[in-house]
Amino acid sequence: MYNPLPDRLTIQPSLISGLGLFAIKGIAQGTNLGTTHIKVDGEIFRTPLGGFINCDENANCVKIEMRTEGSITDKWNLVTLRTITAGEELTLKYTFYTIPKDFLEEAEKEKKELEESYQESKRQTKERKSTEWAKGFNEWKKNK
């Protein structure tokens, strides 16, 4: 019978984010738990195993690229970096979903432009209030 996860893993609520992948029983260091991602025609798909792995800078697992000569797809398997204890969440350091450098540069440029616009708006508001106050004061003085 098909099981989308190895028998020693389950999905449950995570303290990291949403749902996570957890060990039901201990798993030895270096254990290959199966395929997490498949790349077909340049697009990466998650398998059920890969769908619930949360990111952690101190990950206890890693994705290993598995290439088969003549294959038309690339795939990655989940391998434990150390022994995993029962109840422990399995984690990876995400590497597929990085933000392109040019996107970050453009965002920083837009942020700077917005800050300059905001500062100019504040200056104009202050100037307008000062002008309105002066007009009001002169009107008050004239009517006195």
C-alpha positions as CSV (number, residue, x, y, z in Angstrom):
1,M,0.0,0.0,0.0
2,Y,1.2,3.5,-0.9
3,N,2.3,5.7,2.0
4,P,3.4,9.3,1.1
5,L,5.8,9.4,4.1
6,P,8.3,6.9,5.5
7,D,6.8,5.0,8.4
8,R,9.0,6.7,10.9
9,L,7.7,10.2,10.0
10,T,4.5,12.1,10.6
11,I,3.0,15.6,10.1
12,Q,2.0,17.7,13.1
13,P,1.8,21.3,14.3
14,S,5.2,23.0,14.3
15,L,6.6,25.7,16.5
16,I,8.5,27.0,13.5
17,S,5.6,27.5,11.0
18,G,2.3,25.8,10.4
19,L,2.7,22.1,10.1
20,G,6.1,20.3,10.2
21,L,7.7,16.9,9.5
22,F,8.4,15.0,12.8
23,A,10.1,11.7,13.7
24,I,7.9,9.1,15.3
25,K,10.9,7.1,16.4
26,G,14.7,7.7,16.3
27,I,16.4,8.0,12.9
28,A,20.1,7.4,12.5
29,Q,22.5,10.0,11.1
30,G,23.0,9.7,7.3
31,T,19.5,8.1,6.7
32,N,18.1,8.7,3.3
33,L,14.4,9.3,3.9
34,G,13.3,9.7,0.2
35,T,12.6,12.2,-2.5
36,T,11.6,15.7,-1.4
37,H,11.7,17.7,-4.7
38,I,11.6,16.9,-8.4
39,K,12.6,19.3,-11.2
40,V,10.8,18.8,-14.5
41,D,11.2,21.2,-17.4
42,G,12.9,23.7,-15.2
43,E,10.1,23.8,-12.6
44,I,10.6,22.4,-9.1
45,F,7.8,20.4,-7.5
46,R,7.6,19.2,-3.8
47,T,6.7,15.6,-3.1
48,P,4.5,14.9,0.0
49,L,7.7,14.3,1.9
50,G,9.1,17.8,0.9
51,G,5.8,19.6,1.4
52,F,6.1,19.9,5.2
53,I,9.8,20.5,5.9
54,N,10.3,23.8,7.7
55,C,13.4,25.9,7.4
56,D,15.9,26.3,10.2
57,E,19.4,27.8,10.0
58,N,20.6,24.9,12.3
59,A,18.9,22.3,10.2
60,N,19.2,18.6,11.1
61,C,18.7,17.4,7.5
62,V,20.0,18.3,4.0
63,K,18.7,17.8,0.5
64,I,21.0,15.7,-1.6
65,E,20.8,15.9,-5.4
66,M,20.2,12.5,-6.9
67,R,21.1,12.2,-10.6
68,T,20.5,9.1,-12.7
69,E,22.3,8.9,-16.0
70,G,19.9,9.4,-18.8
71,S,17.1,10.8,-16.5
72,I,15.0,13.7,-17.8
73,T,14.4,15.0,-14.3
74,D,16.5,16.1,-11.4
75,K,15.5,15.0,-7.9
76,W,16.6,15.7,-4.3
77,N,16.4,13.3,-1.3
78,L,16.2,14.1,2.4
79,V,19.2,12.9,4.4
80,T,19.7,13.3,8.1
81,L,22.8,15.2,9.2
82,R,22.7,13.8,12.7
83,T,20.7,11.3,14.7
84,I,17.1,12.5,15.1
85,T,15.2,11.7,18.3
86,A,11.5,10.6,18.5
87,G,9.3,13.7,18.5
88,E,11.9,16.0,16.9
89,E,11.0,18.1,13.9
90,L,13.1,17.5,10.8
91,T,14.4,20.8,9.2
92,L,16.3,22.0,6.2
93,K,18.1,25.2,5.3
94,Y,16.1,26.4,2.3
95,T,18.1,26.8,-0.8
96,F,15.7,26.7,-3.8
97,Y,13.7,29.8,-2.9
98,T,16.2,32.6,-2.7
99,I,15.4,36.2,-3.7
100,P,17.3,37.4,-6.8
101,K,19.9,40.1,-6.2
102,D,18.4,42.5,-8.7
103,F,15.0,42.2,-7.0
104,L,16.6,43.2,-3.7
105,E,18.5,46.1,-5.3
106,E,15.2,47.4,-6.9
107,A,13.4,47.0,-3.6
108,E,16.1,49.0,-1.8
109,K,15.9,51.8,-4.4
110,E,12.1,52.0,-4.0
111,K,12.5,52.1,-0.2
112,K,14.9,55.0,-0.6
113,E,12.5,56.8,-3.0
114,L,9.6,56.3,-0.6
115,E,11.6,57.7,2.3
116,E,12.6,60.8,0.3
117,S,9.0,61.3,-0.7
118,Y,7.8,60.9,2.9
119,Q,10.4,63.4,4.1
120,E,9.4,65.9,1.4
121,S,5.7,65.5,2.4
122,K,6.5,66.2,6.0
123,R,8.5,69.3,5.0
124,Q,5.6,70.6,2.9
125,T,3.1,69.9,5.7
126,K,5.3,71.8,8.2
127,E,5.7,74.7,5.8
128,R,1.9,74.8,5.1
129,K,1.1,74.8,8.8
130,S,3.7,77.5,9.4
131,T,2.2,79.6,6.6
132,E,-1.4,79.0,7.8
133,W,-0.4,79.9,11.4
134,A,1.3,83.1,10.2
135,K,-1.8,84.1,8.2
136,G,-4.0,83.3,11.2
137,F,-1.8,85.3,13.5
138,N,-1.7,88.3,11.1
139,E,-5.5,88.1,10.8
140,W,-5.9,88.0,14.6
141,K,-3.5,90.9,15.0
142,K,-5.3,93.0,12.4
143,N,-8.7,92.5,14.1
144,K,-7.4,93.4,17.5
